């Protein structure tokens, strides 16, 4: 019954799999693997039943920690503190569980506890020096604006695994925040070389070109980003900035319209669209956009409102 259930599970026929795992459990109520496998099925359809089966699987076989990992993973979707508590239980049972330290780090980061996240990632790295963990600790340091530490971690991550494009992108963005534009361009480019379909890196490199007043290269990257991801609001906003700079104000407004259509409360796009509307003498439209940008937290919009709308 159990083996038949596994076949159905592998074929993603969950109802039939649940039926056969339940049959196995009916025959042998101490069959921990059957509870665990039925829990896998219930994860897709009934979380409470899944948690119950994982708990029973661990109760019947406490040498297997996999059900606890599953329980913690489910808990993280509705109660982060409870999930952290479960991961800590796993750590008391297996002090070499780098996965648990890593997952706690991720959850602490989501809770905004950046220092705690760094401690957990550091503990994970002592057990298993892994590229993604260095990357995520680097992102913590970047959030704290400790750019030297962030750069060091990203470089270590790339040394361990140079084929993860988003790590190159994260390193580039950190160099950019630290005012090191040449190195930022270098690593945005390496992100693209690693993954030629990486629309985010094209958009990021394009926006950096905008900052450097290299609009010729900027538009090439932004157009590529949109071609790869037609629903990418930030890329439309950036292309609008380029068109505005080229005095193509009506075309710029169309791009800002698209950015706002794709991301309803896109504050920067409202600010930029207002500036372009002003250039075609749509004063009311400009003021309305700046008012919206101010409501969404763009403080510079106040200056436009004060200078041009009163």
KASULFEN-V77336 format. One record per residue. PSI is psi in whole degrees, -180 to 180 (NA if undefined). BURIAL is # if it has 16 or more other ideal C-beta (glycine too) atoms within 10 Angstrom, else .. D_LAST is the distance of its C-alpha to the last C-alpha in Angstrom with 1 decimal. Layout:
BEGIN
PSI:BURIAL:D_LAST
PSI:BURIAL:D_LAST
END
This chain:
BEGIN
-43:#:77.5
-47:#:75.3
-37:.:75.8
-41:.:75.1
-41:#:71.9
-40:#:70.9
-45:.:71.6
-39:#:69.3
-44:#:66.6
-29:.:66.8
5:.:66.4
28:.:63.4
82:.:65.4
-41:#:64.2
-44:.:65.8
-37:.:69.2
-46:#:68.7
-42:#:67.9
-47:#:71.0
-35:#:73.3
-39:#:71.9
-38:#:72.3
-42:.:75.9
-41:#:76.6
-37:#:75.3
-37:.:77.4
-41:.:80.4
100:.:79.5
-5:.:77.1
17:.:77.0
88:#:75.8
-39:#:72.7
-34:#:71.9
-41:#:71.8
-45:#:69.3
-47:#:67.1
-37:#:67.2
-34:#:66.5
-39:#:63.6
-41:#:62.3
-46:#:62.5
-24:#:60.9
-31:#:57.9
-19:.:56.8
-25:.:57.4
97:.:57.7
-41:.:56.4
-43:.:58.3
-36:.:61.6
-47:#:60.8
-41:#:60.3
-43:.:63.5
-41:#:65.5
-39:#:64.2
-43:#:65.1
-40:#:68.5
-43:#:69.1
-38:#:68.4
-40:.:70.5
-27:#:73.4
88:#:73.0
-3:.:71.3
-16:.:72.3
111:.:69.7
-5:#:66.2
-40:.:64.5
-35:#:63.9
-39:#:62.1
-42:#:59.8
-41:#:59.1
-47:#:58.4
-40:#:56.0
-42:.:54.2
-45:#:53.8
-33:#:52.7
-19:#:49.9
-15:.:48.1
-15:.:47.9
91:.:48.8
-41:#:48.2
-40:.:50.0
-41:.:53.0
-44:#:53.2
-40:#:53.1
-42:.:55.9
-41:#:58.0
-36:#:57.5
-34:.:58.7
-44:.:61.8
-41:#:62.5
-37:#:62.2
-28:.:64.7
-27:.:67.1
96:.:66.4
-1:.:65.1
19:.:64.8
84:#:62.2
-32:#:59.6
-43:#:57.9
-44:#:57.3
-42:#:55.8
-48:#:53.6
-38:#:52.4
-42:#:51.7
-45:#:49.6
-43:#:47.6
-40:#:47.1
-38:#:46.2
-45:#:43.6
-31:.:42.1
-5:.:42.1
10:.:40.2
76:#:43.3
-43:#:43.2
-40:.:45.9
-38:#:48.2
-43:#:47.7
-42:#:48.7
-43:#:51.8
-42:#:52.8
-37:#:52.3
-42:.:54.3
-41:#:57.1
-41:#:57.1
-32:#:57.3
-30:.:60.3
-42:#:62.1
97:.:60.9
97:.:58.9
144:#:57.0
-46:#:54.2
-31:#:51.8
-42:#:52.2
-42:#:51.4
-47:#:48.4
-35:#:47.1
-39:#:47.8
-39:#:46.0
-33:#:42.9
-48:#:43.1
-38:#:43.3
-40:#:40.4
-32:.:38.3
3:.:39.4
30:.:38.5
75:#:42.2
-36:#:42.1
-43:.:45.7
-39:#:47.2
-47:#:45.3
-43:#:46.4
-44:.:49.9
-42:#:50.0
-40:#:48.6
-39:.:51.2
-40:#:53.9
-44:#:52.9
-36:#:53.0
-36:.:56.4
-36:#:57.7
98:.:56.2
-2:.:54.6
5:.:54.1
104:#:51.2
-37:#:48.2
-22:.:45.5
-41:#:47.0
-43:#:46.6
-43:#:42.9
-41:#:42.4
-44:#:44.0
-44:#:41.8
-32:#:38.6
-45:#:40.0
-39:#:40.8
-46:#:37.2
-29:.:35.7
5:#:38.2
14:.:37.1
78:#:40.3
-40:.:39.0
-44:.:42.5
-34:#:44.1
-46:#:41.3
-41:#:41.8
-45:.:45.6
-26:#:45.4
-40:#:42.9
-39:.:45.5
-31:#:48.3
-42:#:46.6
-38:#:46.5
-37:.:50.1
-39:#:51.1
94:#:49.3
-9:.:48.4
18:.:46.7
89:#:44.2
-36:#:40.8
-43:#:39.0
-39:#:40.6
-45:#:39.7
-41:#:36.1
-43:#:36.1
-39:#:37.9
-42:#:35.5
-31:#:32.4
-40:#:34.3
-38:#:35.0
-47:#:31.3
-32:.:30.8
6:.:33.7
26:.:32.2
77:.:35.3
-23:#:33.7
-49:.:37.0
-32:.:38.6
-47:#:35.4
-32:#:35.4
-46:.:39.1
-43:#:38.7
-42:#:35.7
-40:.:37.4
-41:#:40.6
-44:#:38.7
-38:#:37.4
-38:.:40.8
-33:#:42.4
86:#:39.8
-14:.:37.9
28:.:35.9
100:#:34.6
-44:#:30.8
-37:#:30.3
-39:#:32.2
-41:#:30.0
-44:#:26.9
-38:#:28.8
-33:#:29.9
-39:#:26.4
-42:#:25.6
-45:#:28.6
-37:#:27.8
-44:#:24.3
-31:.:26.1
9:.:28.5
24:.:25.7
68:.:26.8
-41:#:23.3
-40:.:24.5
-36:.:27.4
-44:#:25.2
-39:#:23.1
-42:#:26.5
-40:#:27.5
-36:#:24.3
-45:.:25.0
-41:#:28.5
-43:#:27.5
-35:#:25.4
-38:.:28.2
-25:#:30.6
96:#:28.6
-45:.:26.4
49:.:24.2
93:#:24.1
-46:#:21.1
-37:#:21.5
-37:#:22.0
-45:#:18.7
-48:#:17.0
-38:#:19.2
-37:#:18.8
-41:#:15.1
-42:#:15.8
-39:#:18.5
-37:#:16.6
-37:#:14.1
-20:.:17.4
18:.:18.6
26:.:15.5
77:#:14.9
-42:.:11.1
-44:.:11.2
-40:#:14.0
-47:#:12.4
-39:#:9.4
-41:#:12.3
-41:#:14.5
-35:#:12.4
-42:#:11.9
-42:#:15.7
-40:#:16.4
-44:#:14.9
-32:.:17.0
4:.:19.9
7:.:19.8
102:#:18.3
-30:.:16.6
-21:.:15.5
-29:#:13.1
-39:.:11.0
-42:.:10.7
-40:#:9.5
-44:#:6.8
-43:.:5.8
-32:.:6.9
-8:.:6.0
12:#:3.8
NA:.:0.0
END
